[in-house]
Amino acid sequence: MAAGDAVRLVLMTVPSAEEAERLVRTLIDEHRIACGNIVPGVTSLFLWKGSVQREAEVVVLAKTTASAVPDLLARAAELHPYEVPELLVLPIEAGDAGYLAWVRECIDSEPKD
């Protein structure tokens, strides 16, 4: 398997389930991700512009390939409502061969732009 074919998990947070669904749907339609899990009910505490903030957020776990990551990060940042979106890329050490192949197939098939 080529390095660009390695599957990656991209973690992001958004302010609402509706925003998460809009973002995930767009990224799937464009074949930038194969799947996005939307996990509501997260409370985030973070330092922002000198003070501690507390916000309700939704976590998105998106599956893609290493070669798609740069374009995905750019597009997700473009679509994201936050000034500084949380977009983290994590390597996948191992997984079900069929699932990993499916992710690759989804990303390699058409759209983007």
Secondary structure, 3 states (H helix, E strand, C coil): CCHHHCEEEEEEEECCHHHHHHHHHHHHHCCCCCEEEEEEEEEEEEEECCEEEEEEEEEEEEEEEHHHHHHHHHHHHHHCCCCCCCEEEEECCCCCHHHHHHHHHHHHCCCCC
